[in-house]
Amino acid sequence: MEFRAVLLGILLASSIAGALAGDPSPVQDFCVADVNSSLFVNGLACKNPKLATAMDFFFSGLDKAGDTGNRVGSNVTLVNAARIPGLNTLGISLARIDYAAGGLNPPHTHPRATEILTVVEGSLVVGFVTSNPENRLFLKSLNRGDVFVFPVGLVHFQFNYGKTPAVAIAALSSQNPGVITVANAVFGSKPGIDDGVLAKAFQVDQGVIEDLKAQFK
C-alpha cells in the first residue's frame, strides 16, 4: 500500500470528522491532556498550556499494518486523546483498520460517535442497521477511495470479501468514541447474562447459548 494513499485517507477523514464533532465545544485554543493528573473529569484534565509542545499534537506509526492474526481477521489501531494528548476536548479521533483476506470487523456500535470510513486499499462490504422497530439494513460494497458513513450509536460492520488484505481509515466525532462489540457484550460479559434470559431473547435452546458463551471465555 502506498503511503500517499494512507495520507489522503487520513486527511479526508479528519477534515470531515472535524465538521461532525460531537463532543462539547472547547472554550480555549486547546486543552492538552495531563496524563499524570489524578483528577477525574468528563474527558481528561488539562495541563498548563504554557507547557504544551508540538509533540502533544503528534502521532507516528499509522503507516504500519496492524496484526490481523486473530479469530476475526481484523485489527483496529485507534488514535485518540490517549495517544495524542492535544486531541483532548477537540471532539475527534482516528483509526486505522486492517483486514486480512476474509477478515471481519464484527458488528459493533460507537455510543458517542458518528464514523466516516475511507477505504485506502482493497475492497469491503459494509453495513449498518437502523433502530427498532424497523431494523433496516443499509449495505454497500466499497473499493479504494470510497467513503461510507455509520450514524452514531447504530450497529455496523465491515467485511473484506477480497482475496488480498484491505485497509481503511475511520474518523470519529468524539475524542473517546467507545466501542461495544455486540457478540462480546452479549456472550462475553462478566458476570455473564443468565442463559435463560439469552435463550428467550434469541429464541434458541440454552445449550446453544452455552456453546456461544464458551467462544468468549
Disulfide bonds with the S-S distance in Angstrom:
Cys31-Cys46 1.56
